[in-house]
Amino acid sequence: MIEIKEVPEGDADRMVDLAGMVFHQRFEEDDYERESWPVRRAERIGAYDGGALVGQLASLPMRLAVPGALLDCSAVTFVGVLPTHRRRGVLTSMIDRMHADAVAARRPLAALWASEGVIYGRYGFGLATRAISLEVDTSRPLDLRTTPDPAPLRLLDPASAPEILDPIYTRALAARPGGLVRDPEWWSRSVLVEVDREAPGYTGPRAVVHPAGYAVYRTHGGGDRTVRVTDLIAETPQVEAALWRYLASIDLTSRIHAPGRPVDDLLPHMAADPDQVAVKGDYGTLWLRLVDVPGALRARSWAADDAFVLEVQDARIPANEGRWRLKTGSAPSCDRTADAPDLTLSAADLAAVYLGGVRPTTLVRVGAVTEHTPSAAARLEAALAVPLAPFIHDDF
């Protein structure tokens, strides 16, 4: 019989081993400390068959930026089930336990990055943010249509960088939803980690700062001659132009690779020669789950005053199931009602539109959301609208 229970901290290395098996990775002896730190600070759920750990899920208590607020969130990671124990309800049992723990902790949201997106929709997660990958040819000067801010830039020692960069990053969370609040450990072990497993052969992190922005990057010499940008924040287009100009002018490099940027990134439009900046990929990032539907809807800010009856379908968290009268605007409310619905949608689709990055009208057009009242989806879309596309800077 498989038992779902808390994983003791002493089994953190076992969780790294299971992740290696599930995700086809090999870890050396000195990898364990670097890989296990998120597990050690997480709430750990395990599936045990006798004394053997056969499935696992780690939930990091974090805070996520949503329009107008920072909400408590379970950041789910290290999810996996051994191939010998698949299709036995192990993942379902662990996610149900995670949902129950989040409800008890009054965390209205859960979020994850999905290795296989098709898995998580049935658990109420919706794809809420996307990202693009940019490549810039810097073998010739990067001419910009935006005048760079003239304030001087300075390089930081990575050890002191978090204290200087975090206030800039935190201000950015208020402007663009989707990001996680970072603490000093997150900065040092995730953002500014010395060795990036996804970038073999690159240097350690470099950080360049402006009073209203920064960039974290790594470089690769030799034949690659690439600047890899892992984090770039700018409070104005002019500051963003100054940072890109700096990155494009680093000696002995001829290319910038920025693997994760917002879908509305300004650089493709800033470049005087559009062919110099190429969008190399568009991919899904954050999958969001509204653990507490009315609580989450009350907590975010809204772009328009309106009222809707939403019929939410949620088989996994029955407290969310049913009809809710949502009033948007400066004093939002969300309460149960027996009135006829304006829209019927799943918990996953409600999560997908929640940050403002997915259009309800699109989901109506594809048949995922049912519109009972004409124009209700367009009105909800107007209320959900955000100035900047949601984006998450951190992969977990």
LINMONOR-V214613 format. One record per pair of residues at least 4 apart in sequence whose ideal C-beta (glycine too) atoms are under 8 Angstrom apart, sorted by the first residue. I is the first residue (numbers start at 1). J is the second residue. D is the distance in whole Angstrom. If there is no record, write none. Layout:
((I & J & D) (I & J & D))
//
This chain:
((2 & 47 & 5) (2 & 48 & 7) (2 & 49 & 5) (2 & 54 & 7) (2 & 55 & 8) (2 & 85 & 7) (2 & 88 & 7) (2 & 90 & 6) (2 & 93 & 8) (3 & 47 & 7) (3 & 48 & 5) (4 & 45 & 7) (4 & 46 & 7) (4 & 47 & 6) (4 & 48 & 8) (4 & 93 & 5) (4 & 94 & 6) (4 & 97 & 5) (5 & 45 & 8) (5 & 46 & 6) (5 & 48 & 7) (6 & 43 & 8) (6 & 44 & 6) (6 & 45 & 7) (6 & 46 & 7) (7 & 11 & 5) (7 & 12 & 8) (7 & 14 & 8) (7 & 15 & 6) (7 & 44 & 4) (7 & 45 & 7) (7 & 46 & 4) (7 & 53 & 7) (7 & 56 & 6) (8 & 44 & 8) (9 & 40 & 6) (9 & 44 & 8) (11 & 15 & 6) (11 & 44 & 8) (11 & 46 & 7) (11 & 53 & 6) (12 & 16 & 7) (12 & 36 & 5) (12 & 39 & 5) (12 & 40 & 5) (12 & 44 & 8) (13 & 17 & 7) (13 & 32 & 5) (13 & 36 & 6) (14 & 18 & 6) (14 & 53 & 5) (15 & 19 & 6) (15 & 36 & 7) (15 & 39 & 5) (15 & 44 & 7) (15 & 46 & 8) (15 & 53 & 7) (15 & 56 & 5) (15 & 58 & 7) (15 & 78 & 6) (16 & 20 & 6) (16 & 27 & 6) (16 & 31 & 8) (16 & 32 & 6) (16 & 35 & 5) (16 & 36 & 5) (16 & 39 & 7) (17 & 21 & 7) (17 & 27 & 8) (18 & 22 & 6) (18 & 53 & 6) (18 & 54 & 8) (18 & 55 & 8) (18 & 56 & 6) (18 & 80 & 6) (18 & 82 & 7) (19 & 23 & 6) (19 & 25 & 7) (19 & 35 & 8) (19 & 56 & 8) (19 & 78 & 6) (19 & 80 & 6) (20 & 24 & 8) (20 & 25 & 5) (20 & 26 & 6) (20 & 27 & 5) (21 & 80 & 8) (21 & 82 & 7) (21 & 83 & 8) (22 & 80 & 4) (22 & 81 & 7) (22 & 82 & 7) (22 & 83 & 8) (23 & 80 & 7) (23 & 115 & 7) (27 & 31 & 4) (27 & 32 & 6) (27 & 35 & 6) (30 & 34 & 8) (31 & 35 & 5) (32 & 36 & 5) (33 & 37 & 7) (34 & 189 & 8) (34 & 193 & 7) (34 & 195 & 7) (36 & 40 & 6) (37 & 41 & 7) (37 & 185 & 7) (37 & 189 & 5) (38 & 42 & 6) (38 & 58 & 7) (38 & 60 & 6) (38 & 77 & 6) (38 & 78 & 7) (38 & 396 & 7) (39 & 44 & 6) (39 & 58 & 5) (39 & 78 & 6) (41 & 60 & 7) (41 & 185 & 7) (42 & 58 & 4) (42 & 59 & 6) (42 & 60 & 5) (42 & 61 & 8) (42 & 77 & 7) (42 & 78 & 7) (43 & 58 & 7) (43 & 59 & 4) (43 & 60 & 8) (43 & 61 & 7) (43 & 74 & 8) (43 & 98 & 8) (43 & 101 & 6) (44 & 56 & 7) (44 & 57 & 8) (44 & 58 & 5) (44 & 59 & 8) (45 & 56 & 7) (45 & 57 & 5) (45 & 58 & 8) (45 & 59 & 7) (45 & 94 & 5) (45 & 97 & 5) (45 & 98 & 6) (45 & 101 & 8) (46 & 53 & 5) (46 & 55 & 7) (46 & 56 & 5) (46 & 57 & 8) (46 & 94 & 8) (47 & 53 & 7) (47 & 54 & 5) (47 & 55 & 3) (47 & 56 & 7) (47 & 81 & 7) (47 & 85 & 7) (47 & 90 & 5) (47 & 93 & 7) (47 & 94 & 6) (48 & 52 & 7) (48 & 53 & 6) (48 & 54 & 7) (49 & 54 & 5) (49 & 85 & 7) (54 & 81 & 7) (54 & 82 & 5) (54 & 84 & 7) (54 & 85 & 4) (54 & 90 & 7) (55 & 80 & 7) (55 & 81 & 4) (55 & 82 & 7) (55 & 85 & 6) (55 & 90 & 4) (55 & 91 & 7) (55 & 94 & 6) (56 & 78 & 6) (56 & 79 & 7) (56 & 80 & 6) (56 & 94 & 7) (57 & 76 & 6) (57 & 78 & 7) (57 & 79 & 5) (57 & 91 & 8) (57 & 94 & 4) (57 & 95 & 7) (57 & 97 & 8) (57 & 98 & 6) (58 & 76 & 7) (58 & 77 & 5) (58 & 78 & 4) (58 & 79 & 8) (59 & 74 & 4) (59 & 75 & 7) (59 & 76 & 6) (59 & 77 & 8) (59 & 98 & 5) (59 & 101 & 7) (59 & 102 & 7) (59 & 110 & 8) (60 & 74 & 7) (60 & 75 & 4) (60 & 76 & 8) (60 & 77 & 6) (60 & 396 & 7) (61 & 72 & 7) (61 & 73 & 8) (61 & 74 & 7) (61 & 75 & 8) (61 & 105 & 7) (61 & 107 & 7) (62 & 72 & 8) (62 & 73 & 5) (62 & 74 & 8) (62 & 75 & 4) (62 & 180 & 5) (62 & 181 & 7) (63 & 70 & 5) (63 & 71 & 7) (63 & 72 & 6) (63 & 73 & 6) (63 & 180 & 7) (63 & 181 & 4) (64 & 70 & 7) (64 & 71 & 6) (64 & 73 & 4) (64 & 75 & 8) (64 & 109 & 6) (64 & 111 & 6) (64 & 178 & 7) (64 & 179 & 7) (64 & 180 & 6) (64 & 181 & 8) (65 & 69 & 8) (65 & 70 & 6) (65 & 173 & 4) (65 & 174 & 7) (65 & 176 & 7) (65 & 177 & 5) (65 & 178 & 6) (65 & 179 & 5) (65 & 180 & 8) (65 & 181 & 7) (66 & 70 & 8) (66 & 71 & 5) (66 & 109 & 8) (66 & 177 & 5) (66 & 296 & 8) (66 & 299 & 7) (66 & 300 & 5) (66 & 354 & 7) (66 & 355 & 6) (67 & 177 & 5) (67 & 300 & 5) (67 & 301 & 5) (67 & 302 & 8) (67 & 355 & 7) (67 & 356 & 6) (67 & 386 & 5) (68 & 300 & 6) (68 & 301 & 3) (69 & 299 & 5) (69 & 300 & 6) (69 & 301 & 7) (70 & 173 & 7) (70 & 181 & 6) (71 & 107 & 8) (71 & 108 & 6) (71 & 109 & 5) (71 & 296 & 7) (71 & 299 & 6) (71 & 300 & 8) (72 & 105 & 7) (72 & 106 & 7) (72 & 107 & 4) (72 & 108 & 7) (72 & 109 & 7) (73 & 107 & 6) (73 & 108 & 8) (73 & 109 & 4) (73 & 110 & 7) (73 & 111 & 6) (73 & 180 & 8) (74 & 98 & 6) (74 & 101 & 8) (74 & 102 & 5) (74 & 105 & 8) (74 & 107 & 5) (74 & 109 & 7) (74 & 110 & 4) (74 & 111 & 7) (74 & 291 & 7) (75 & 110 & 8) (75 & 111 & 6) (75 & 112 & 7) (75 & 180 & 7) (75 & 396 & 5) (76 & 98 & 7) (76 & 110 & 6) (76 & 111 & 7) (76 & 112 & 4) (77 & 112 & 7) (77 & 113 & 8) (77 & 396 & 5) (79 & 91 & 7) (79 & 94 & 8) (79 & 112 & 7) (81 & 85 & 6) (81 & 86 & 6) (81 & 90 & 5) (81 & 91 & 6) (82 & 86 & 8) (85 & 90 & 6) (86 & 90 & 8) (89 & 93 & 6) (90 & 94 & 7) (91 & 95 & 6) (91 & 119 & 8) (92 & 96 & 6) (92 & 123 & 8) (93 & 97 & 6) (94 & 98 & 6) (95 & 99 & 6) (95 & 123 & 5) (95 & 316 & 7) (96 & 100 & 6) (96 & 316 & 7) (97 & 101 & 6) (98 & 102 & 6) (98 & 110 & 7) (99 & 103 & 6) (99 & 110 & 7) (99 & 289 & 8) (99 & 291 & 6) (99 & 316 & 6) (99 & 317 & 6) (100 & 104 & 6) (101 & 105 & 6) (102 & 107 & 4) (102 & 110 & 6) (102 & 291 & 5) (103 & 107 & 8) (103 & 291 & 6) (103 & 292 & 7) (103 & 317 & 8) (103 & 319 & 8) (106 & 292 & 8) (107 & 291 & 6) (108 & 290 & 7) (108 & 291 & 6) (108 & 292 & 4) (108 & 295 & 4) (108 & 296 & 4) (108 & 299 & 7) (109 & 288 & 7) (109 & 289 & 7) (109 & 290 & 7) (109 & 291 & 6) (109 & 296 & 6) (110 & 125 & 7) (110 & 288 & 8) (110 & 289 & 4) (110 & 291 & 6) (111 & 128 & 8) (111 & 286 & 6) (111 & 287 & 7) (111 & 288 & 5) (111 & 289 & 7) (112 & 120 & 7) (112 & 125 & 7) (112 & 286 & 8) (112 & 287 & 5) (112 & 396 & 8) (113 & 285 & 6) (113 & 286 & 7) (113 & 287 & 7) (113 & 395 & 6) (113 & 396 & 6) (114 & 119 & 7) (114 & 120 & 5) (114 & 125 & 7) (114 & 127 & 8) (114 & 284 & 7) (114 & 287 & 5) (117 & 121 & 7) (117 & 127 & 6) (117 & 284 & 6) (117 & 287 & 7) (119 & 123 & 8) (120 & 125 & 4) (120 & 287 & 5) (121 & 125 & 6) (121 & 126 & 7) (121 & 348 & 5) (122 & 348 & 8) (123 & 289 & 7) (123 & 316 & 6) (124 & 289 & 5) (124 & 290 & 7) (124 & 314 & 6) (124 & 316 & 5) (124 & 317 & 7) (124 & 346 & 8) (124 & 347 & 4) (124 & 348 & 5) (124 & 351 & 7) (125 & 287 & 4) (125 & 288 & 7) (125 & 289 & 5) (125 & 348 & 6) (125 & 351 & 6) (126 & 287 & 7) (126 & 288 & 6) (126 & 289 & 8) (126 & 346 & 8) (126 & 347 & 8) (126 & 348 & 4) (126 & 349 & 6) (126 & 350 & 7) (126 & 351 & 4) (126 & 352 & 3) (126 & 353 & 8) (126 & 354 & 8) (126 & 358 & 8) (127 & 284 & 5) (127 & 286 & 8) (127 & 287 & 6) (127 & 352 & 6) (127 & 358 & 7) (128 & 178 & 7) (128 & 286 & 5) (128 & 287 & 7) (128 & 288 & 4) (128 & 351 & 6) (128 & 352 & 5) (128 & 353 & 8) (128 & 354 & 6) (128 & 355 & 5) (128 & 357 & 6) (128 & 358 & 7) (128 & 390 & 6) (129 & 178 & 5) (129 & 284 & 8) (129 & 285 & 5) (129 & 286 & 4) (129 & 288 & 8) (129 & 355 & 7) (129 & 357 & 5) (129 & 389 & 8) (129 & 390 & 5) (129 & 391 & 6) (129 & 392 & 6) (130 & 263 & 5) (130 & 282 & 6) (130 & 283 & 7) (130 & 284 & 6) (130 & 285 & 6) (130 & 357 & 7) (130 & 389 & 8) (131 & 260 & 5) (131 & 261 & 6) (131 & 262 & 7) (131 & 263 & 7) (131 & 282 & 8) (131 & 283 & 6) (131 & 285 & 5) (131 & 391 & 7) (131 & 392 & 8) (132 & 261 & 5) (132 & 262 & 7) (132 & 263 & 6) (132 & 265 & 7) (132 & 279 & 5) (132 & 280 & 8) (132 & 281 & 7) (132 & 282 & 5) (132 & 283 & 8) (133 & 257 & 8) (133 & 258 & 7) (133 & 259 & 5) (133 & 260 & 7) (133 & 261 & 7) (133 & 279 & 7) (133 & 280 & 4) (133 & 281 & 4) (133 & 282 & 8) (133 & 283 & 8) (134 & 256 & 7) (134 & 257 & 8) (134 & 258 & 4) (134 & 261 & 5) (134 & 265 & 7) (134 & 267 & 6) (134 & 268 & 7) (134 & 277 & 6) (134 & 278 & 7) (134 & 279 & 6) (134 & 280 & 7) (135 & 255 & 7) (135 & 256 & 7) (135 & 257 & 6) (135 & 258 & 8) (135 & 277 & 8) (135 & 278 & 5) (135 & 280 & 5) (136 & 142 & 7) (136 & 244 & 8) (136 & 248 & 6) (136 & 255 & 7) (136 & 256 & 4) (136 & 258 & 8) (136 & 267 & 7) (136 & 271 & 8) (136 & 276 & 6) (136 & 277 & 5) (136 & 278 & 8) (137 & 254 & 7) (137 & 255 & 6) (137 & 276 & 5) (137 & 277 & 8) (137 & 278 & 8) (138 & 142 & 6) (138 & 227 & 8) (138 & 247 & 8) (138 & 248 & 4) (138 & 249 & 8) (138 & 250 & 8) (138 & 253 & 6) (138 & 254 & 6) (138 & 255 & 6) (138 & 256 & 6) (139 & 254 & 4) (139 & 255 & 8) (140 & 276 & 8) (141 & 248 & 7) (141 & 249 & 8) (142 & 244 & 7) (142 & 245 & 6) (142 & 248 & 4) (142 & 249 & 8) (142 & 271 & 7) (142 & 276 & 6) (143 & 271 & 7) (143 & 272 & 4) (143 & 273 & 7) (144 & 148 & 7) (144 & 241 & 5) (144 & 244 & 7) (144 & 245 & 6) (144 & 270 & 5) (144 & 271 & 6) (144 & 272 & 6) (145 & 269 & 8) (145 & 270 & 6) (145 & 271 & 7) (145 & 272 & 6) (146 & 237 & 5) (146 & 238 & 6) (146 & 240 & 7) (146 & 241 & 4) (146 & 266 & 7) (146 & 270 & 5) (147 & 238 & 6) (147 & 241 & 7) (148 & 238 & 6) (148 & 241 & 4) (148 & 242 & 4) (148 & 245 & 5) (149 & 210 & 7) (149 & 212 & 7) (149 & 236 & 7) (149 & 238 & 4) (149 & 239 & 5) (149 & 241 & 7) (149 & 242 & 5) (150 & 242 & 8) (151 & 210 & 6) (151 & 211 & 6) (151 & 212 & 8) (151 & 239 & 8) (151 & 242 & 7) (153 & 208 & 5) (153 & 209 & 7) (153 & 210 & 5) (153 & 242 & 7) (153 & 243 & 8) (153 & 246 & 6) (154 & 208 & 7) (154 & 209 & 6) (155 & 206 & 7) (155 & 207 & 7) (155 & 208 & 6) (155 & 209 & 8) (156 & 160 & 6) (156 & 161 & 4) (156 & 164 & 6) (156 & 165 & 8) (156 & 207 & 4) (156 & 208 & 7) (156 & 209 & 6) (157 & 161 & 7) (158 & 192 & 5) (158 & 194 & 8) (158 & 204 & 7) (158 & 205 & 5) (158 & 206 & 8) (158 & 207 & 6) (160 & 164 & 7) (161 & 165 & 5) (161 & 187 & 7) (161 & 192 & 6) (161 & 205 & 8) (161 & 207 & 4) (161 & 209 & 8) (161 & 216 & 8) (162 & 166 & 6) (162 & 182 & 8) (162 & 184 & 5) (162 & 187 & 4) (162 & 188 & 6) (162 & 191 & 8) (162 & 192 & 7) (164 & 168 & 8) (164 & 209 & 6) (164 & 214 & 8) (165 & 169 & 6) (165 & 187 & 7) (165 & 207 & 7) (165 & 209 & 7) (165 & 214 & 5) (165 & 216 & 8) (166 & 170 & 6) (166 & 182 & 6) (166 & 187 & 7) (167 & 171 & 7) (168 & 172 & 7) (168 & 209 & 8) (168 & 212 & 7) (168 & 213 & 6) (168 & 214 & 6) (168 & 233 & 6) (168 & 235 & 7) (169 & 173 & 7) (169 & 179 & 8) (169 & 182 & 6) (169 & 214 & 8) (169 & 233 & 6) (169 & 393 & 8) (170 & 174 & 8) (170 & 181 & 7) (171 & 175 & 7) (171 & 235 & 7) (172 & 176 & 6) (172 & 179 & 7) (172 & 233 & 5) (172 & 235 & 7) (173 & 177 & 8) (173 & 179 & 5) (173 & 181 & 7) (175 & 235 & 8) (175 & 387 & 8) (175 & 388 & 6) (176 & 262 & 7) (176 & 386 & 8) (176 & 388 & 4) (176 & 389 & 7) (176 & 390 & 7) (176 & 391 & 6) (177 & 355 & 5) (177 & 356 & 7) (177 & 386 & 6) (177 & 388 & 8) (177 & 390 & 5) (178 & 286 & 6) (178 & 355 & 6) (178 & 357 & 8) (178 & 390 & 4) (178 & 391 & 5) (178 & 392 & 5) (179 & 391 & 7) (179 & 392 & 6) (179 & 393 & 5) (179 & 394 & 7) (180 & 186 & 8) (180 & 392 & 7) (180 & 393 & 8) (180 & 394 & 5) (180 & 396 & 8) (182 & 186 & 4) (182 & 187 & 5) (182 & 190 & 8) (182 & 191 & 7) (182 & 394 & 7) (183 & 187 & 7) (184 & 188 & 6) (185 & 189 & 6) (186 & 190 & 5) (186 & 191 & 7) (186 & 394 & 7) (187 & 191 & 5) (187 & 192 & 6) (188 & 192 & 6) (188 & 193 & 7) (189 & 193 & 6) (190 & 394 & 6) (190 & 396 & 8) (191 & 205 & 8) (191 & 216 & 6) (191 & 230 & 7) (191 & 231 & 6) (191 & 394 & 7) (192 & 205 & 5) (192 & 207 & 7) (192 & 216 & 7) (193 & 205 & 7) (194 & 204 & 5) (194 & 205 & 7) (195 & 204 & 7) (196 & 202 & 6) (196 & 205 & 8) (196 & 218 & 7) (196 & 230 & 7) (199 & 218 & 6) (199 & 220 & 8) (199 & 228 & 6) (201 & 220 & 6) (201 & 222 & 8) (201 & 224 & 7) (202 & 218 & 4) (202 & 219 & 7) (202 & 220 & 5) (202 & 226 & 8) (202 & 228 & 6) (203 & 218 & 5) (203 & 219 & 5) (203 & 220 & 7) (204 & 218 & 7) (205 & 216 & 6) (205 & 217 & 7) (205 & 218 & 6) (205 & 230 & 7) (206 & 216 & 7) (206 & 217 & 5) (206 & 218 & 7) (206 & 219 & 7) (207 & 214 & 6) (207 & 215 & 7) (207 & 216 & 5) (208 & 214 & 7) (208 & 215 & 5) (208 & 217 & 8) (208 & 243 & 7) (208 & 246 & 6) (208 & 247 & 8) (209 & 213 & 8) (209 & 214 & 4) (210 & 214 & 7) (210 & 234 & 8) (210 & 239 & 5) (210 & 242 & 6) (210 & 243 & 7) (212 & 234 & 7) (212 & 235 & 4) (212 & 236 & 6) (212 & 239 & 5) (213 & 232 & 8) (213 & 233 & 5) (213 & 234 & 4) (213 & 235 & 6) (213 & 236 & 8) (213 & 239 & 4) (213 & 240 & 7) (213 & 242 & 8) (213 & 243 & 6) (214 & 231 & 8) (214 & 232 & 7) (214 & 233 & 6) (214 & 243 & 7) (215 & 229 & 6) (215 & 231 & 7) (215 & 232 & 4) (215 & 233 & 8) (215 & 243 & 5) (215 & 246 & 7) (215 & 247 & 6) (216 & 229 & 7) (216 & 230 & 5) (216 & 231 & 4) (216 & 232 & 7) (217 & 227 & 5) (217 & 228 & 6) (217 & 229 & 5) (217 & 230 & 6) (217 & 247 & 6) (218 & 227 & 8) (218 & 228 & 5) (218 & 230 & 7) (219 & 226 & 7) (219 & 227 & 5) (219 & 228 & 7) (219 & 250 & 7) (219 & 253 & 6) (220 & 224 & 4) (220 & 225 & 7) (220 & 226 & 5) (220 & 228 & 7) (221 & 225 & 7) (221 & 252 & 6) (224 & 255 & 8) (225 & 252 & 6) (225 & 253 & 5) (225 & 254 & 5) (225 & 255 & 6) (226 & 253 & 6) (226 & 254 & 8) (226 & 255 & 5) (226 & 256 & 7) (226 & 257 & 5) (227 & 247 & 5) (227 & 250 & 6) (227 & 253 & 5) (227 & 255 & 7) (227 & 256 & 5) (227 & 257 & 7) (228 & 256 & 8) (228 & 257 & 5) (228 & 258 & 8) (228 & 259 & 7) (229 & 247 & 6) (229 & 256 & 6) (229 & 257 & 7) (229 & 258 & 4) (230 & 259 & 8) (230 & 260 & 8) (231 & 393 & 6) (232 & 240 & 8) (232 & 243 & 6) (232 & 258 & 7) (232 & 261 & 8) (234 & 239 & 4) (234 & 240 & 4) (234 & 242 & 8) (234 & 243 & 6) (235 & 239 & 6) (236 & 240 & 7) (237 & 241 & 6) (237 & 266 & 6) (237 & 270 & 7) (238 & 242 & 7) (239 & 243 & 7) (240 & 244 & 6) (240 & 266 & 6) (240 & 267 & 7) (240 & 270 & 7) (241 & 245 & 6) (241 & 270 & 6) (242 & 246 & 7) (243 & 247 & 6) (244 & 248 & 6) (244 & 256 & 8) (244 & 267 & 6) (244 & 270 & 7) (245 & 249 & 6) (246 & 250 & 7) (247 & 256 & 6) (248 & 256 & 6) (260 & 285 & 7) (260 & 393 & 7) (260 & 395 & 8) (261 & 265 & 4) (261 & 267 & 8) (261 & 391 & 8) (262 & 388 & 7) (262 & 389 & 5) (262 & 391 & 4) (263 & 282 & 7) (263 & 357 & 8) (263 & 389 & 5) (263 & 391 & 8) (264 & 388 & 6) (264 & 389 & 4) (266 & 270 & 5) (267 & 271 & 6) (267 & 277 & 6) (268 & 274 & 7) (268 & 277 & 5) (268 & 279 & 6) (271 & 276 & 5) (271 & 277 & 5) (272 & 276 & 8) (285 & 391 & 8) (285 & 392 & 5) (285 & 395 & 8) (286 & 390 & 8) (286 & 392 & 5) (287 & 351 & 8) (288 & 351 & 4) (288 & 352 & 7) (288 & 354 & 6) (288 & 355 & 7) (289 & 347 & 7) (289 & 348 & 8) (289 & 351 & 6) (290 & 296 & 5) (290 & 297 & 8) (290 & 320 & 7) (290 & 347 & 6) (290 & 350 & 6) (290 & 351 & 5) (290 & 354 & 6) (291 & 296 & 8) (291 & 317 & 7) (292 & 296 & 6) (292 & 319 & 8) (292 & 320 & 8) (293 & 297 & 6) (293 & 312 & 6) (293 & 314 & 7) (293 & 320 & 4) (293 & 324 & 7) (293 & 334 & 7) (293 & 347 & 7) (293 & 350 & 7) (294 & 298 & 6) (294 & 324 & 6) (294 & 334 & 4) (294 & 335 & 7) (295 & 299 & 6) (296 & 300 & 7) (296 & 354 & 7) (297 & 324 & 7) (297 & 326 & 6) (297 & 332 & 7) (297 & 334 & 4) (297 & 354 & 8) (298 & 332 & 5) (298 & 333 & 6) (298 & 334 & 5) (300 & 332 & 8) (300 & 354 & 7) (301 & 332 & 8) (302 & 306 & 8) (302 & 328 & 4) (302 & 329 & 6) (302 & 332 & 6) (302 & 383 & 5) (302 & 384 & 7) (303 & 382 & 6) (303 & 383 & 6) (303 & 384 & 7) (303 & 385 & 4) (303 & 386 & 7) (304 & 328 & 6) (304 & 329 & 7) (304 & 379 & 8) (304 & 382 & 5) (304 & 383 & 4) (304 & 385 & 8) (305 & 328 & 6) (305 & 329 & 4) (305 & 330 & 7) (305 & 383 & 8) (306 & 327 & 8) (306 & 328 & 5) (306 & 329 & 7) (306 & 379 & 5) (306 & 380 & 8) (306 & 382 & 8) (306 & 383 & 5) (307 & 325 & 7) (307 & 326 & 7) (307 & 327 & 5) (307 & 328 & 7) (308 & 325 & 7) (308 & 326 & 5) (308 & 328 & 8) (308 & 342 & 5) (308 & 343 & 7) (308 & 376 & 6) (308 & 379 & 7) (308 & 380 & 6) (309 & 323 & 6) (309 & 324 & 7) (309 & 325 & 5) (309 & 326 & 8) (309 & 337 & 6) (309 & 339 & 5) (309 & 340 & 7) (309 & 341 & 5) (309 & 342 & 5) (309 & 343 & 8) (310 & 323 & 7) (310 & 324 & 5) (310 & 326 & 6) (310 & 341 & 7) (310 & 342 & 7) (310 & 343 & 6) (310 & 344 & 8) (310 & 345 & 7) (310 & 350 & 7) (311 & 322 & 7) (311 & 323 & 5) (311 & 324 & 8) (311 & 341 & 4) (311 & 343 & 7) (311 & 344 & 4) (311 & 345 & 7) (312 & 320 & 6) (312 & 321 & 6) (312 & 322 & 7) (312 & 323 & 8) (312 & 324 & 6) (312 & 345 & 7) (312 & 346 & 8) (312 & 347 & 6) (312 & 350 & 6) (313 & 321 & 7) (313 & 344 & 7) (313 & 345 & 7) (313 & 346 & 5) (313 & 347 & 7) (314 & 318 & 7) (314 & 320 & 4) (314 & 321 & 5) (314 & 346 & 7) (314 & 347 & 4) (315 & 321 & 8) (316 & 347 & 8) (317 & 321 & 8) (317 & 347 & 7) (320 & 347 & 6) (322 & 336 & 6) (323 & 336 & 7) (323 & 337 & 5) (323 & 338 & 7) (323 & 339 & 7) (323 & 341 & 6) (324 & 334 & 5) (324 & 335 & 7) (324 & 336 & 6) (324 & 337 & 7) (325 & 333 & 8) (325 & 334 & 7) (325 & 335 & 6) (325 & 336 & 8) (325 & 337 & 4) (325 & 339 & 7) (326 & 332 & 7) (326 & 333 & 8) (326 & 334 & 5) (327 & 331 & 8) (327 & 332 & 6) (327 & 333 & 5) (327 & 334 & 7) (328 & 332 & 5) (328 & 383 & 4) (340 & 372 & 7) (341 & 372 & 5) (342 & 371 & 8) (342 & 372 & 6) (342 & 373 & 4) (342 & 376 & 4) (343 & 360 & 7) (343 & 369 & 6) (343 & 370 & 7) (343 & 371 & 6) (343 & 372 & 7) (343 & 373 & 8) (343 & 376 & 5) (343 & 377 & 6) (343 & 380 & 7) (344 & 369 & 7) (344 & 370 & 4) (344 & 372 & 7) (345 & 349 & 4) (345 & 350 & 5) (345 & 360 & 8) (345 & 363 & 7) (345 & 368 & 7) (345 & 369 & 4) (345 & 370 & 7) (346 & 350 & 7) (346 & 368 & 7) (347 & 351 & 6) (348 & 352 & 6) (349 & 353 & 7) (349 & 363 & 6) (349 & 368 & 6) (349 & 369 & 6) (350 & 354 & 6) (352 & 357 & 8) (352 & 358 & 4) (352 & 363 & 7) (353 & 357 & 8) (353 & 358 & 5) (353 & 359 & 7) (353 & 360 & 5) (353 & 363 & 7) (353 & 380 & 8) (353 & 381 & 8) (353 & 384 & 6) (354 & 384 & 7) (355 & 386 & 7) (355 & 390 & 4) (356 & 384 & 5) (356 & 385 & 6) (356 & 386 & 4) (356 & 389 & 8) (356 & 390 & 6) (357 & 386 & 8) (357 & 389 & 6) (357 & 390 & 4) (358 & 362 & 7) (358 & 363 & 7) (359 & 363 & 7) (359 & 381 & 5) (360 & 364 & 6) (360 & 369 & 6) (360 & 377 & 4) (360 & 378 & 8) (360 & 380 & 5) (360 & 381 & 5) (360 & 384 & 7) (361 & 365 & 6) (361 & 377 & 5) (361 & 378 & 6) (361 & 381 & 6) (362 & 366 & 7) (363 & 368 & 4) (363 & 369 & 4) (363 & 377 & 8) (364 & 368 & 8) (364 & 369 & 5) (364 & 370 & 8) (364 & 371 & 5) (364 & 377 & 5) (369 & 377 & 7) (371 & 376 & 5) (371 & 377 & 5) (372 & 376 & 7) (375 & 379 & 6) (376 & 380 & 6) (377 & 381 & 6) (378 & 382 & 7) (379 & 383 & 7) (380 & 384 & 6) (381 & 385 & 7) (386 & 390 & 7))
//
